[in-house]
Amino acid sequence: MDRQYQGLSIRELGADAGIRRPQQLPAGRVTRESPALEVMTDLARASPATIRAQAPIEGANEYMRSRGVRLLLVIDERDAVLGVVTAADILGEKPTRLAVERGGKRDELTVADVMTPADLVEVVELEAAAGARVGHVMETLRRAGRQHALVVDYEHIEPRTALEQPVRRAMVRGIFSLSQVARQLGVAAPQAGEVARTFAEIEAALGH
């Protein structure tokens, strides 16, 4: 006998309704010995801040301010990651230098002009991060001379025909941010600037 389904009760949405969005759990205090994943922004829980390559750099800067972030994933219309752009890319010397070289104006530059393309972005694999500590994250960022590191896992795409090979596609799963690590260590979040100076400030604040 077929089951009889009753319709769900419905009502009007009404004015001033909002939208539920993924939320990262509140970041708690950590030490250098805490699991590394406690300082990772998990993109399975929090929506990434993204932008298109053709966006003007001033728009990208304003968007970073509004989101409270210093890194944007640059994506295309298929959500493929083309690269990353940081506050340092936009606020540093690179835009001015490019504008002078091209004989144009700084505000004519786009994200594509200053971003780091995907094939030059260094990443950490999720499997390695899962077994690491906060101290390992700090040392990784220090050695790379960067304030951010992307964390990736992999999506396995099965072949559609017998002649094709399986594809192992990298998927950006998380972001390590030096400013977030500092906050969770109980240190004032560093201002955008030289990475070496930022680490020196953190070490001094921790008494090491």
Secondary structure as the mmCIF struct_conf table of DSSP 4:
data_model
#
loop_
_struct_conf.conf_type_id
_struct_conf.id
_struct_conf.beg_label_comp_id
_struct_conf.beg_label_asym_id
_struct_conf.beg_label_seq_id
_struct_conf.end_label_comp_id
_struct_conf.end_label_asym_id
_struct_conf.end_label_seq_id
HELX_LH_PP_P HELX_LH_PP_P1 ASP A 2 SER A 9
TURN_TY1_P TURN_TY1_P1 ALA A 15 ASP A 16
HELX_LH_PP_P HELX_LH_PP_P2 GLN A 24 ARG A 29
TURN_TY1_P TURN_TY1_P2 ARG A 32 GLU A 33
BEND BEND1 SER A 34 SER A 34
STRN STRN1 PRO A 35 PRO A 35
HELX_RH_3T_P HELX_RH_3T_P1 ALA A 36 VAL A 39
STRN STRN2 MET A 40 ASP A 42
TURN_TY1_P TURN_TY1_P3 LEU A 43 ARG A 45
BEND BEND2 ALA A 46 ALA A 46
HELX_LH_PP_P HELX_LH_PP_P3 SER A 47 ALA A 49
STRN STRN3 THR A 50 ARG A 52
TURN_TY1_P TURN_TY1_P4 ALA A 53 GLN A 54
BEND BEND3 ALA A 55 ALA A 55
STRN STRN4 PRO A 56 PRO A 56
HELX_RH_AL_P HELX_RH_AL_P1 ILE A 57 ARG A 67
TURN_TY1_P TURN_TY1_P5 GLY A 68 GLY A 68
BEND BEND4 ARG A 70 ARG A 70
STRN STRN5 LEU A 71 ILE A 75
TURN_TY1_P TURN_TY1_P6 GLU A 77 ARG A 78
STRN STRN6 VAL A 81 THR A 86
HELX_RH_AL_P HELX_RH_AL_P2 ALA A 87 LEU A 91
BEND BEND5 GLY A 92 GLU A 93
HELX_RH_AL_P HELX_RH_AL_P3 LYS A 94 ARG A 102
TURN_TY1_P TURN_TY1_P7 GLY A 103 GLY A 103
BEND BEND6 GLY A 104 GLY A 104
HELX_RH_3T_P HELX_RH_3T_P2 ARG A 106 GLU A 108
STRN STRN7 THR A 110 THR A 110
HELX_RH_AL_P HELX_RH_AL_P4 VAL A 111 VAL A 114
BEND BEND7 MET A 115 MET A 115
STRN STRN8 THR A 116 PRO A 117
HELX_RH_3T_P HELX_RH_3T_P3 ALA A 118 LEU A 120
STRN STRN9 VAL A 123 GLU A 125
HELX_RH_AL_P HELX_RH_AL_P5 LEU A 126 ALA A 130
TURN_TY1_P TURN_TY1_P8 GLY A 131 GLY A 131
STRN STRN10 ARG A 133 ARG A 133
HELX_RH_AL_P HELX_RH_AL_P6 VAL A 134 ALA A 144
TURN_TY1_P TURN_TY1_P9 GLY A 145 GLY A 145
BEND BEND8 GLN A 147 GLN A 147
STRN STRN11 HIS A 148 ILE A 157
BEND BEND9 ARG A 160 THR A 161
TURN_TY1_P TURN_TY1_P10 ALA A 162 LEU A 163
BEND BEND10 GLU A 164 GLU A 164
HELX_LH_PP_P HELX_LH_PP_P4 GLN A 165 PRO A 166
STRN STRN12 VAL A 167 SER A 177
HELX_RH_AL_P HELX_RH_AL_P7 LEU A 178 LEU A 185
TURN_TY1_P TURN_TY1_P11 GLY A 186 GLY A 186
BEND BEND11 VAL A 187 VAL A 187
HELX_LH_PP_P HELX_LH_PP_P5 ALA A 188 GLN A 191
BEND BEND12 ALA A 192 GLY A 193
HELX_RH_AL_P HELX_RH_AL_P8 VAL A 195 LEU A 206
TURN_TY1_P TURN_TY1_P12 GLY A 207 GLY A 207
#
